[in-house]
Amino acid sequence: MSWKARLLKPIIPAKGRPILTLDHARKYLISLPEDRHSDPSVHAATHAVLIAAEGRGPIMHAHIGMAELVYGLVPPLTKPDRP
């Protein structure tokens, strides 16, 4: 895998650009304020993004880590069939 690999679905932060690739995720993580760096969700997302970019882990883990970091929860990848 590489930094150009696309996430499963765009992740849209409240501020800033959409996160579409592992490189976008890397830049988002780097841009976080320093006081957020010790946050466990930042550590988890950083680890998942790094191992996906190195080809040692699935892109889905990076996507889930970033979605949880940005949204505070993991939204479904598809819309449910039922209301």
HTML snippet that shows the backbone in 3Dmol.js (N, CA, C, O; Angstrom):
<script src="https://3Dmol.org/build/3Dmol-min.js"></script>
<div id="view" style="width:600px;height:400px;position:relative"></div>
<script>
const pdb = `
ATOM      1  N   MET A   1       0.853  -1.167   0.000  1.00  0.00           N
ATOM      2  CA  MET A   1       0.000   0.000   0.000  1.00  0.00           C
ATOM      3  C   MET A   1       0.904   1.236   0.000  1.00  0.00           C
ATOM      4  O   MET A   1       2.112   1.127   0.211  1.00  0.00           O
ATOM      5  N   SER A   2       0.334   2.369  -0.229  1.00  0.00           N
ATOM      6  CA  SER A   2       1.106   3.614  -0.213  1.00  0.00           C
ATOM      7  C   SER A   2       0.263   4.724   0.392  1.00  0.00           C
ATOM      8  O   SER A   2      -0.919   4.544   0.687  1.00  0.00           O
ATOM      9  N   TRP A   3       0.895   5.874   0.568  1.00  0.00           N
ATOM     10  CA  TRP A   3       0.189   7.027   1.124  1.00  0.00           C
ATOM     11  C   TRP A   3      -0.922   7.504   0.201  1.00  0.00           C
ATOM     12  O   TRP A   3      -1.817   8.221   0.649  1.00  0.00           O
ATOM     13  N   LYS A   4      -0.892   7.130  -1.067  1.00  0.00           N
ATOM     14  CA  LYS A   4      -1.922   7.549  -2.016  1.00  0.00           C
ATOM     15  C   LYS A   4      -3.167   6.656  -1.961  1.00  0.00           C
ATOM     16  O   LYS A   4      -4.159   6.938  -2.633  1.00  0.00           O
ATOM     17  N   ALA A   5      -3.120   5.588  -1.170  1.00  0.00           N
ATOM     18  CA  ALA A   5      -4.256   4.671  -1.065  1.00  0.00           C
ATOM     19  C   ALA A   5      -5.470   5.410  -0.512  1.00  0.00           C
ATOM     20  O   ALA A   5      -5.362   6.211   0.416  1.00  0.00           O
ATOM     21  N   ARG A   6      -6.619   5.124  -1.100  1.00  0.00           N
ATOM     22  CA  ARG A   6      -7.859   5.805  -0.716  1.00  0.00           C
ATOM     23  C   ARG A   6      -8.528   5.087   0.446  1.00  0.00           C
ATOM     24  O   ARG A   6      -8.485   3.862   0.552  1.00  0.00           O
ATOM     25  N   LEU A   7      -9.147   5.879   1.313  1.00  0.00           N
ATOM     26  CA  LEU A   7      -9.962   5.321   2.375  1.00  0.00           C
ATOM     27  C   LEU A   7     -11.235   4.757   1.761  1.00  0.00           C
ATOM     28  O   LEU A   7     -11.525   5.009   0.591  1.00  0.00           O
ATOM     29  N   LEU A   8     -11.994   3.997   2.539  1.00  0.00           N
ATOM     30  CA  LEU A   8     -13.191   3.339   2.009  1.00  0.00           C
ATOM     31  C   LEU A   8     -14.260   4.332   1.588  1.00  0.00           C
ATOM     32  O   LEU A   8     -15.021   4.086   0.652  1.00  0.00           O
ATOM     33  N   LYS A   9     -14.309   5.445   2.280  1.00  0.00           N
ATOM     34  CA  LYS A   9     -15.328   6.462   2.049  1.00  0.00           C
ATOM     35  C   LYS A   9     -14.741   7.783   2.565  1.00  0.00           C
ATOM     36  O   LYS A   9     -13.977   7.765   3.530  1.00  0.00           O
ATOM     37  N   PRO A  10     -15.070   8.915   1.959  1.00  0.00           N
ATOM     38  CA  PRO A  10     -14.537  10.179   2.474  1.00  0.00           C
ATOM     39  C   PRO A  10     -14.941  10.417   3.929  1.00  0.00           C
ATOM     40  O   PRO A  10     -16.055  10.094   4.341  1.00  0.00           O
ATOM     41  N   ILE A  11     -14.022  10.983   4.688  1.00  0.00           N
ATOM     42  CA  ILE A  11     -14.281  11.397   6.064  1.00  0.00           C
ATOM     43  C   ILE A  11     -14.247  12.915   6.048  1.00  0.00           C
ATOM     44  O   ILE A  11     -13.256  13.515   5.632  1.00  0.00           O
ATOM     45  N   ILE A  12     -15.321  13.532   6.497  1.00  0.00           N
ATOM     46  CA  ILE A  12     -15.469  14.977   6.394  1.00  0.00           C
ATOM     47  C   ILE A  12     -15.376  15.618   7.784  1.00  0.00           C
ATOM     48  O   ILE A  12     -16.335  15.567   8.553  1.00  0.00           O
ATOM     49  N   PRO A  13     -14.223  16.221   8.109  1.00  0.00           N
ATOM     50  CA  PRO A  13     -14.120  16.919   9.399  1.00  0.00           C
ATOM     51  C   PRO A  13     -14.985  18.184   9.402  1.00  0.00           C
ATOM     52  O   PRO A  13     -15.332  18.710   8.344  1.00  0.00           O
ATOM     53  N   ALA A  14     -15.323  18.658  10.585  1.00  0.00           N
ATOM     54  CA  ALA A  14     -16.117  19.883  10.703  1.00  0.00           C
ATOM     55  C   ALA A  14     -15.374  21.067  10.084  1.00  0.00           C
ATOM     56  O   ALA A  14     -15.990  21.943   9.477  1.00  0.00           O
ATOM     57  N   LYS A  15     -14.052  21.089  10.241  1.00  0.00           N
ATOM     58  CA  LYS A  15     -13.216  22.126   9.641  1.00  0.00           C
ATOM     59  C   LYS A  15     -12.131  21.449   8.819  1.00  0.00           C
ATOM     60  O   LYS A  15     -11.633  20.384   9.182  1.00  0.00           O
ATOM     61  N   GLY A  16     -11.782  22.065   7.736  1.00  0.00           N
ATOM     62  CA  GLY A  16     -10.704  21.525   6.916  1.00  0.00           C
ATOM     63  C   GLY A  16     -11.215  20.737   5.729  1.00  0.00           C
ATOM     64  O   GLY A  16     -12.412  20.683   5.449  1.00  0.00           O
ATOM     65  N   ARG A  17     -10.276  20.137   5.052  1.00  0.00           N
ATOM     66  CA  ARG A  17     -10.564  19.406   3.824  1.00  0.00           C
ATOM     67  C   ARG A  17     -11.004  17.977   4.104  1.00  0.00           C
ATOM     68  O   ARG A  17     -10.679  17.425   5.156  1.00  0.00           O
ATOM     69  N   PRO A  18     -11.742  17.367   3.172  1.00  0.00           N
ATOM     70  CA  PRO A  18     -12.117  15.963   3.328  1.00  0.00           C
ATOM     71  C   PRO A  18     -10.877  15.070   3.378  1.00  0.00           C
ATOM     72  O   PRO A  18      -9.856  15.362   2.755  1.00  0.00           O
ATOM     73  N   ILE A  19     -10.987  14.002   4.114  1.00  0.00           N
ATOM     74  CA  ILE A  19      -9.905  13.026   4.217  1.00  0.00           C
ATOM     75  C   ILE A  19     -10.252  11.888   3.268  1.00  0.00           C
ATOM     76  O   ILE A  19     -11.160  11.100   3.531  1.00  0.00           O
ATOM     77  N   LEU A  20      -9.521  11.810   2.166  1.00  0.00           N
ATOM     78  CA  LEU A  20      -9.807  10.828   1.122  1.00  0.00           C
ATOM     79  C   LEU A  20      -8.757   9.730   1.044  1.00  0.00           C
ATOM     80  O   LEU A  20      -9.069   8.604   0.658  1.00  0.00           O
ATOM     81  N   THR A  21      -7.519  10.041   1.404  1.00  0.00           N
ATOM     82  CA  THR A  21      -6.402   9.101   1.260  1.00  0.00           C
ATOM     83  C   THR A  21      -5.645   8.961   2.580  1.00  0.00           C
ATOM     84  O   THR A  21      -5.884   9.708   3.528  1.00  0.00           O
ATOM     85  N   LEU A  22      -4.738   8.001   2.625  1.00  0.00           N
ATOM     86  CA  LEU A  22      -3.883   7.858   3.798  1.00  0.00           C
ATOM     87  C   LEU A  22      -3.023   9.101   3.992  1.00  0.00           C
ATOM     88  O   LEU A  22      -2.744   9.487   5.127  1.00  0.00           O
ATOM     89  N   ASP A  23      -2.603   9.728   2.903  1.00  0.00           N
ATOM     90  CA  ASP A  23      -1.811  10.955   3.019  1.00  0.00           C
ATOM     91  C   ASP A  23      -2.634  12.090   3.624  1.00  0.00           C
ATOM     92  O   ASP A  23      -2.126  12.853   4.446  1.00  0.00           O
ATOM     93  N   HIS A  24      -3.888  12.204   3.227  1.00  0.00           N
ATOM     94  CA  HIS A  24      -4.769  13.210   3.834  1.00  0.00           C
ATOM     95  C   HIS A  24      -4.921  12.926   5.328  1.00  0.00           C
ATOM     96  O   HIS A  24      -4.913  13.848   6.143  1.00  0.00           O
ATOM     97  N   ALA A  25      -5.059  11.648   5.683  1.00  0.00           N
ATOM     98  CA  ALA A  25      -5.182  11.271   7.094  1.00  0.00           C
ATOM     99  C   ALA A  25      -3.906  11.660   7.846  1.00  0.00           C
ATOM    100  O   ALA A  25      -3.973  12.192   8.954  1.00  0.00           O
ATOM    101  N   ARG A  26      -2.756  11.397   7.247  1.00  0.00           N
ATOM    102  CA  ARG A  26      -1.468  11.750   7.865  1.00  0.00           C
ATOM    103  C   ARG A  26      -1.396  13.253   8.107  1.00  0.00           C
ATOM    104  O   ARG A  26      -1.012  13.690   9.191  1.00  0.00           O
ATOM    105  N   LYS A  27      -1.759  14.037   7.116  1.00  0.00           N
ATOM    106  CA  LYS A  27      -1.713  15.496   7.257  1.00  0.00           C
ATOM    107  C   LYS A  27      -2.693  15.986   8.314  1.00  0.00           C
ATOM    108  O   LYS A  27      -2.391  16.922   9.055  1.00  0.00           O
ATOM    109  N   TYR A  28      -3.858  15.364   8.389  1.00  0.00           N
ATOM    110  CA  TYR A  28      -4.845  15.734   9.410  1.00  0.00           C
ATOM    111  C   TYR A  28      -4.279  15.446  10.795  1.00  0.00           C
ATOM    112  O   TYR A  28      -4.376  16.282  11.694  1.00  0.00           O
ATOM    113  N   LEU A  29      -3.692  14.276  10.968  1.00  0.00           N
ATOM    114  CA  LEU A  29      -3.125  13.902  12.262  1.00  0.00           C
ATOM    115  C   LEU A  29      -2.006  14.857  12.676  1.00  0.00           C
ATOM    116  O   LEU A  29      -1.920  15.253  13.838  1.00  0.00           O
ATOM    117  N   ILE A  30      -1.161  15.221  11.735  1.00  0.00           N
ATOM    118  CA  ILE A  30      -0.053  16.145  12.021  1.00  0.00           C
ATOM    119  C   ILE A  30      -0.589  17.519  12.414  1.00  0.00           C
ATOM    120  O   ILE A  30       0.021  18.215  13.224  1.00  0.00           O
ATOM    121  N   SER A  31      -1.722  17.908  11.846  1.00  0.00           N
ATOM    122  CA  SER A  31      -2.265  19.249  12.089  1.00  0.00           C
ATOM    123  C   SER A  31      -3.004  19.381  13.429  1.00  0.00           C
ATOM    124  O   SER A  31      -3.362  20.489  13.830  1.00  0.00           O
ATOM    125  N   LEU A  32      -3.230  18.276  14.107  1.00  0.00           N
ATOM    126  CA  LEU A  32      -3.958  18.343  15.383  1.00  0.00           C
ATOM    127  C   LEU A  32      -3.155  19.126  16.415  1.00  0.00           C
ATOM    128  O   LEU A  32      -1.925  19.074  16.406  1.00  0.00           O
ATOM    129  N   PRO A  33      -3.825  19.845  17.298  1.00  0.00           N
ATOM    130  CA  PRO A  33      -3.112  20.575  18.347  1.00  0.00           C
ATOM    131  C   PRO A  33      -2.307  19.608  19.216  1.00  0.00           C
ATOM    132  O   PRO A  33      -2.693  18.454  19.405  1.00  0.00           O
ATOM    133  N   GLU A  34      -1.198  20.094  19.735  1.00  0.00           N
ATOM    134  CA  GLU A  34      -0.285  19.246  20.494  1.00  0.00           C
ATOM    135  C   GLU A  34      -0.957  18.602  21.711  1.00  0.00           C
ATOM    136  O   GLU A  34      -0.602  17.485  22.090  1.00  0.00           O
ATOM    137  N   ASP A  35      -1.913  19.286  22.319  1.00  0.00           N
ATOM    138  CA  ASP A  35      -2.568  18.706  23.490  1.00  0.00           C
ATOM    139  C   ASP A  35      -3.430  17.490  23.149  1.00  0.00           C
ATOM    140  O   ASP A  35      -3.811  16.743  24.051  1.00  0.00           O
ATOM    141  N   ARG A  36      -3.742  17.275  21.885  1.00  0.00           N
ATOM    142  CA  ARG A  36      -4.513  16.092  21.451  1.00  0.00           C
ATOM    143  C   ARG A  36      -3.617  14.885  21.202  1.00  0.00           C
ATOM    144  O   ARG A  36      -4.115  13.764  21.099  1.00  0.00           O
ATOM    145  N   HIS A  37      -2.305  15.091  21.104  1.00  0.00           N
ATOM    146  CA  HIS A  37      -1.389  14.016  20.732  1.00  0.00           C
ATOM    147  C   HIS A  37      -1.376  12.857  21.722  1.00  0.00           C
ATOM    148  O   HIS A  37      -1.050  11.733  21.343  1.00  0.00           O
ATOM    149  N   SER A  38      -1.725  13.107  22.984  1.00  0.00           N
ATOM    150  CA  SER A  38      -1.729  12.031  23.976  1.00  0.00           C
ATOM    151  C   SER A  38      -3.074  11.302  24.045  1.00  0.00           C
ATOM    152  O   SER A  38      -3.218  10.345  24.806  1.00  0.00           O
ATOM    153  N   ASP A  39      -4.041  11.738  23.272  1.00  0.00           N
ATOM    154  CA  ASP A  39      -5.369  11.131  23.232  1.00  0.00           C
ATOM    155  C   ASP A  39      -5.273   9.709  22.658  1.00  0.00           C
ATOM    156  O   ASP A  39      -4.677   9.523  21.597  1.00  0.00           O
ATOM    157  N   PRO A  40      -5.842   8.709  23.331  1.00  0.00           N
ATOM    158  CA  PRO A  40      -5.774   7.330  22.835  1.00  0.00           C
ATOM    159  C   PRO A  40      -6.352   7.162  21.427  1.00  0.00           C
ATOM    160  O   PRO A  40      -5.853   6.344  20.654  1.00  0.00           O
ATOM    161  N   SER A  41      -7.392   7.919  21.085  1.00  0.00           N
ATOM    162  CA  SER A  41      -7.964   7.787  19.742  1.00  0.00           C
ATOM    163  C   SER A  41      -7.000   8.312  18.676  1.00  0.00           C
ATOM    164  O   SER A  41      -6.994   7.814  17.550  1.00  0.00           O
ATOM    165  N   VAL A  42      -6.186   9.313  19.023  1.00  0.00           N
ATOM    166  CA  VAL A  42      -5.164   9.813  18.091  1.00  0.00           C
ATOM    167  C   VAL A  42      -4.081   8.761  17.918  1.00  0.00           C
ATOM    168  O   VAL A  42      -3.630   8.512  16.800  1.00  0.00           O
ATOM    169  N   HIS A  43      -3.661   8.145  19.008  1.00  0.00           N
ATOM    170  CA  HIS A  43      -2.653   7.081  18.927  1.00  0.00           C
ATOM    171  C   HIS A  43      -3.147   5.928  18.060  1.00  0.00           C
ATOM    172  O   HIS A  43      -2.419   5.432  17.200  1.00  0.00           O
ATOM    173  N   ALA A  44      -4.386   5.505  18.289  1.00  0.00           N
ATOM    174  CA  ALA A  44      -4.945   4.380  17.538  1.00  0.00           C
ATOM    175  C   ALA A  44      -5.047   4.705  16.049  1.00  0.00           C
ATOM    176  O   ALA A  44      -4.673   3.888  15.208  1.00  0.00           O
ATOM    177  N   ALA A  45      -5.551   5.889  15.725  1.00  0.00           N
ATOM    178  CA  ALA A  45      -5.683   6.285  14.315  1.00  0.00           C
ATOM    179  C   ALA A  45      -4.312   6.396  13.653  1.00  0.00           C
ATOM    180  O   ALA A  45      -4.125   5.944  12.523  1.00  0.00           O
ATOM    181  N   THR A  46      -3.357   6.995  14.356  1.00  0.00           N
ATOM    182  CA  THR A  46      -2.008   7.141  13.808  1.00  0.00           C
ATOM    183  C   THR A  46      -1.398   5.780  13.516  1.00  0.00           C
ATOM    184  O   THR A  46      -0.822   5.568  12.449  1.00  0.00           O
ATOM    185  N   HIS A  47      -1.522   4.874  14.447  1.00  0.00           N
ATOM    186  CA  HIS A  47      -0.974   3.525  14.265  1.00  0.00           C
ATOM    187  C   HIS A  47      -1.626   2.826  13.075  1.00  0.00           C
ATOM    188  O   HIS A  47      -0.936   2.237  12.244  1.00  0.00           O
ATOM    189  N   ALA A  48      -2.952   2.892  12.994  1.00  0.00           N
ATOM    190  CA  ALA A  48      -3.668   2.223  11.904  1.00  0.00           C
ATOM    191  C   ALA A  48      -3.309   2.813  10.541  1.00  0.00           C
ATOM    192  O   ALA A  48      -3.140   2.078   9.569  1.00  0.00           O
ATOM    193  N   VAL A  49      -3.193   4.142  10.471  1.00  0.00           N
ATOM    194  CA  VAL A  49      -2.833   4.802   9.212  1.00  0.00           C
ATOM    195  C   VAL A  49      -1.413   4.407   8.809  1.00  0.00           C
ATOM    196  O   VAL A  49      -1.158   4.106   7.643  1.00  0.00           O
ATOM    197  N   LEU A  50      -0.504   4.408   9.757  1.00  0.00           N
ATOM    198  CA  LEU A  50       0.896   4.081   9.472  1.00  0.00           C
ATOM    199  C   LEU A  50       1.045   2.645   8.983  1.00  0.00           C
ATOM    200  O   LEU A  50       1.717   2.406   7.980  1.00  0.00           O
ATOM    201  N   ILE A  51       0.432   1.688   9.670  1.00  0.00           N
ATOM    202  CA  ILE A  51       0.614   0.305   9.229  1.00  0.00           C
ATOM    203  C   ILE A  51      -0.090   0.033   7.896  1.00  0.00           C
ATOM    204  O   ILE A  51       0.357  -0.812   7.122  1.00  0.00           O
ATOM    205  N   ALA A  52      -1.184   0.743   7.627  1.00  0.00           N
ATOM    206  CA  ALA A  52      -1.837   0.588   6.316  1.00  0.00           C
ATOM    207  C   ALA A  52      -0.941   1.142   5.215  1.00  0.00           C
ATOM    208  O   ALA A  52      -0.805   0.523   4.160  1.00  0.00           O
ATOM    209  N   ALA A  53      -0.334   2.293   5.448  1.00  0.00           N
ATOM    210  CA  ALA A  53       0.550   2.896   4.437  1.00  0.00           C
ATOM    211  C   ALA A  53       1.773   2.023   4.181  1.00  0.00           C
ATOM    212  O   ALA A  53       2.289   1.987   3.064  1.00  0.00           O
ATOM    213  N   GLU A  54       2.234   1.324   5.205  1.00  0.00           N
ATOM    214  CA  GLU A  54       3.389   0.433   5.067  1.00  0.00           C
ATOM    215  C   GLU A  54       3.002  -0.928   4.496  1.00  0.00           C
ATOM    216  O   GLU A  54       3.872  -1.760   4.240  1.00  0.00           O
ATOM    217  N   GLY A  55       1.709  -1.161   4.295  1.00  0.00           N
ATOM    218  CA  GLY A  55       1.252  -2.429   3.744  1.00  0.00           C
ATOM    219  C   GLY A  55       1.214  -3.552   4.768  1.00  0.00           C
ATOM    220  O   GLY A  55       1.159  -4.725   4.398  1.00  0.00           O
ATOM    221  N   ARG A  56       1.243  -3.209   6.044  1.00  0.00           N
ATOM    222  CA  ARG A  56       1.231  -4.224   7.100  1.00  0.00           C
ATOM    223  C   ARG A  56      -0.131  -4.371   7.759  1.00  0.00           C
ATOM    224  O   ARG A  56      -0.287  -5.175   8.678  1.00  0.00           O
ATOM    225  N   GLY A  57      -1.109  -3.616   7.310  1.00  0.00           N
ATOM    226  CA  GLY A  57      -2.438  -3.695   7.897  1.00  0.00           C
ATOM    227  C   GLY A  57      -3.481  -3.241   6.901  1.00  0.00           C
ATOM    228  O   GLY A  57      -3.156  -2.601   5.901  1.00  0.00           O
ATOM    229  N   PRO A  58      -4.747  -3.572   7.169  1.00  0.00           N
ATOM    230  CA  PRO A  58      -5.814  -3.235   6.232  1.00  0.00           C
ATOM    231  C   PRO A  58      -6.187  -1.756   6.264  1.00  0.00           C
ATOM    232  O   PRO A  58      -6.115  -1.100   7.303  1.00  0.00           O
ATOM    233  N   ILE A  59      -6.580  -1.261   5.124  1.00  0.00           N
ATOM    234  CA  ILE A  59      -7.030   0.132   4.998  1.00  0.00           C
ATOM    235  C   ILE A  59      -8.284   0.350   5.847  1.00  0.00           C
ATOM    236  O   ILE A  59      -8.522   1.460   6.321  1.00  0.00           O
ATOM    237  N   MET A  60      -9.083  -0.694   6.041  1.00  0.00           N
ATOM    238  CA  MET A  60     -10.301  -0.564   6.826  1.00  0.00           C
ATOM    239  C   MET A  60      -9.981  -0.120   8.259  1.00  0.00           C
ATOM    240  O   MET A  60     -10.728   0.672   8.834  1.00  0.00           O
ATOM    241  N   HIS A  61      -8.905  -0.609   8.833  1.00  0.00           N
ATOM    242  CA  HIS A  61      -8.546  -0.199  10.190  1.00  0.00           C
ATOM    243  C   HIS A  61      -8.196   1.289  10.224  1.00  0.00           C
ATOM    244  O   HIS A  61      -8.566   1.999  11.159  1.00  0.00           O
ATOM    245  N   ALA A  62      -7.482   1.752   9.198  1.00  0.00           N
ATOM    246  CA  ALA A  62      -7.157   3.176   9.114  1.00  0.00           C
ATOM    247  C   ALA A  62      -8.438   3.997   8.975  1.00  0.00           C
ATOM    248  O   ALA A  62      -8.585   5.036   9.618  1.00  0.00           O
ATOM    249  N   HIS A  63      -9.350   3.536   8.146  1.00  0.00           N
ATOM    250  CA  HIS A  63     -10.615   4.244   7.950  1.00  0.00           C
ATOM    251  C   HIS A  63     -11.396   4.325   9.257  1.00  0.00           C
ATOM    252  O   HIS A  63     -11.889   5.392   9.621  1.00  0.00           O
ATOM    253  N   ILE A  64     -11.509   3.214   9.958  1.00  0.00           N
ATOM    254  CA  ILE A  64     -12.260   3.185  11.211  1.00  0.00           C
ATOM    255  C   ILE A  64     -11.599   4.084  12.254  1.00  0.00           C
ATOM    256  O   ILE A  64     -12.286   4.824  12.959  1.00  0.00           O
ATOM    257  N   GLY A  65     -10.270   4.024  12.357  1.00  0.00           N
ATOM    258  CA  GLY A  65      -9.564   4.870  13.316  1.00  0.00           C
ATOM    259  C   GLY A  65      -9.769   6.345  13.046  1.00  0.00           C
ATOM    260  O   GLY A  65      -9.988   7.122  13.975  1.00  0.00           O
ATOM    261  N   MET A  66      -9.700   6.740  11.783  1.00  0.00           N
ATOM    262  CA  MET A  66      -9.889   8.145  11.433  1.00  0.00           C
ATOM    263  C   MET A  66     -11.346   8.565  11.631  1.00  0.00           C
ATOM    264  O   MET A  66     -11.607   9.670  12.107  1.00  0.00           O
ATOM    265  N   ALA A  67     -12.295   7.700  11.274  1.00  0.00           N
ATOM    266  CA  ALA A  67     -13.717   8.025  11.454  1.00  0.00           C
ATOM    267  C   ALA A  67     -14.028   8.212  12.928  1.00  0.00           C
ATOM    268  O   ALA A  67     -14.741   9.143  13.303  1.00  0.00           O
ATOM    269  N   GLU A  68     -13.495   7.332  13.764  1.00  0.00           N
ATOM    270  CA  GLU A  68     -13.739   7.467  15.202  1.00  0.00           C
ATOM    271  C   GLU A  68     -13.120   8.750  15.739  1.00  0.00           C
ATOM    272  O   GLU A  68     -13.716   9.424  16.579  1.00  0.00           O
ATOM    273  N   LEU A  69     -11.946   9.087  15.265  1.00  0.00           N
ATOM    274  CA  LEU A  69     -11.274  10.315  15.703  1.00  0.00           C
ATOM    275  C   LEU A  69     -12.063  11.554  15.278  1.00  0.00           C
ATOM    276  O   LEU A  69     -12.280  12.457  16.086  1.00  0.00           O
ATOM    277  N   VAL A  70     -12.485  11.601  14.035  1.00  0.00           N
ATOM    278  CA  VAL A  70     -13.162  12.780  13.488  1.00  0.00           C
ATOM    279  C   VAL A  70     -14.607  12.882  13.963  1.00  0.00           C
ATOM    280  O   VAL A  70     -15.060  13.957  14.356  1.00  0.00           O
ATOM    281  N   TYR A  71     -15.328  11.769  13.927  1.00  0.00           N
ATOM    282  CA  TYR A  71     -16.761  11.799  14.237  1.00  0.00           C
ATOM    283  C   TYR A  71     -17.073  11.479  15.696  1.00  0.00           C
ATOM    284  O   TYR A  71     -18.168  11.777  16.173  1.00  0.00           O
ATOM    285  N   GLY A  72     -16.129  10.881  16.402  1.00  0.00           N
ATOM    286  CA  GLY A  72     -16.375  10.477  17.778  1.00  0.00           C
ATOM    287  C   GLY A  72     -17.055   9.122  17.876  1.00  0.00           C
ATOM    288  O   GLY A  72     -17.267   8.616  18.977  1.00  0.00           O
ATOM    289  N   LEU A  73     -17.393   8.537  16.757  1.00  0.00           N
ATOM    290  CA  LEU A  73     -17.978   7.209  16.679  1.00  0.00           C
ATOM    291  C   LEU A  73     -17.749   6.716  15.265  1.00  0.00           C
ATOM    292  O   LEU A  73     -17.293   7.467  14.403  1.00  0.00           O
ATOM    293  N   VAL A  74     -18.056   5.492  15.037  1.00  0.00           N
ATOM    294  CA  VAL A  74     -17.858   4.946  13.697  1.00  0.00           C
ATOM    295  C   VAL A  74     -19.202   4.865  12.999  1.00  0.00           C
ATOM    296  O   VAL A  74     -20.034   4.027  13.349  1.00  0.00           O
ATOM    297  N   PRO A  75     -19.427   5.738  12.000  1.00  0.00           N
ATOM    298  CA  PRO A  75     -20.697   5.681  11.272  1.00  0.00           C
ATOM    299  C   PRO A  75     -20.707   4.461  10.343  1.00  0.00           C
ATOM    300  O   PRO A  75     -19.641   3.991   9.946  1.00  0.00           O
ATOM    301  N   PRO A  76     -21.866   3.951   9.997  1.00  0.00           N
ATOM    302  CA  PRO A  76     -21.923   2.801   9.080  1.00  0.00           C
ATOM    303  C   PRO A  76     -21.382   3.206   7.705  1.00  0.00           C
ATOM    304  O   PRO A  76     -21.503   4.357   7.287  1.00  0.00           O
ATOM    305  N   LEU A  77     -20.788   2.235   7.018  1.00  0.00           N
ATOM    306  CA  LEU A  77     -20.259   2.502   5.690  1.00  0.00           C
ATOM    307  C   LEU A  77     -21.372   2.570   4.646  1.00  0.00           C
ATOM    308  O   LEU A  77     -21.202   3.185   3.592  1.00  0.00           O
ATOM    309  N   THR A  78     -22.489   1.951   4.933  1.00  0.00           N
ATOM    310  CA  THR A  78     -23.629   2.009   4.008  1.00  0.00           C
ATOM    311  C   THR A  78     -24.871   2.389   4.813  1.00  0.00           C
ATOM    312  O   THR A  78     -24.905   2.256   6.037  1.00  0.00           O
ATOM    313  N   LYS A  79     -25.863   2.854   4.116  1.00  0.00           N
ATOM    314  CA  LYS A  79     -27.118   3.194   4.775  1.00  0.00           C
ATOM    315  C   LYS A  79     -27.890   1.912   5.078  1.00  0.00           C
ATOM    316  O   LYS A  79     -27.934   1.007   4.245  1.00  0.00           O
ATOM    317  N   PRO A  80     -28.494   1.824   6.254  1.00  0.00           N
ATOM    318  CA  PRO A  80     -29.275   0.626   6.558  1.00  0.00           C
ATOM    319  C   PRO A  80     -30.492   0.509   5.657  1.00  0.00           C
ATOM    320  O   PRO A  80     -31.036   1.515   5.201  1.00  0.00           O
ATOM    321  N   ASP A  81     -30.913  -0.714   5.404  1.00  0.00           N
ATOM    322  CA  ASP A  81     -32.095  -0.954   4.555  1.00  0.00           C
ATOM    323  C   ASP A  81     -33.385  -0.576   5.271  1.00  0.00           C
ATOM    324  O   ASP A  81     -34.382  -0.224   4.639  1.00  0.00           O
ATOM    325  N   ARG A  82     -33.352  -0.653   6.592  1.00  0.00           N
ATOM    326  CA  ARG A  82     -34.546  -0.350   7.383  1.00  0.00           C
ATOM    327  C   ARG A  82     -34.470   1.040   7.967  1.00  0.00           C
ATOM    328  O   ARG A  82     -33.376   1.551   8.206  1.00  0.00           O
ATOM    329  N   PRO A  83     -35.626   1.670   8.203  1.00  0.00           N
ATOM    330  CA  PRO A  83     -35.619   3.016   8.836  1.00  0.00           C
ATOM    331  C   PRO A  83     -35.223   2.948  10.293  1.00  0.00           C
ATOM    332  O   PRO A  83     -35.168   3.977  10.966  1.00  0.00           O
TER     333      PRO A  83
END
`;
const viewer = $3Dmol.createViewer("view");
viewer.addModel(pdb, "pdb");
viewer.setStyle({}, {cartoon: {color: "spectrum"}});
viewer.zoomTo();
viewer.render();
</script>
